[in-house]
Amino acid sequence: MFGERGCDFSHQLWVVVADLAAYERFLKTKLTRVANVASIESSFALKQVKYTNVLPLDETRA
């Protein structure tokens, strides 16, 4: 999601890592070193609710 609020830019970045330690390393060694990154907010999924790798495609509309 790339949006604009006033003069500030807001970006959403999805990151997949092995564990929280790997995420912390990513933040400290990569993301916080990017020019013009003023703040970082994170959120985490606490558990998996549903798993599927099937796309919900309607084959009758092909």
HUVENLIN-V991065 format. One record per backbone hydrogen bond with DSSP energy under -0.5 kcal/mol. NH is the residue of the N-H (numbers start at 1). CO is the residue of the C=O. Records with the same first field share a line. If there is no record, write none. Layout:
NH = CO, CO
This chain:
3 = 1, 10
5 = 8
6 = 4
8 = 5
10 = 3
12 = 1
15 = 13
17 = 15
23 = 19
24 = 20
25 = 21
26 = 22
27 = 23
28 = 24
29 = 25
30 = 26
31 = 26
32 = 27
33 = 30
34 = 31
37 = 34
38 = 36
49 = 47
57 = 55
59 = 57
61 = 58
62 = 59
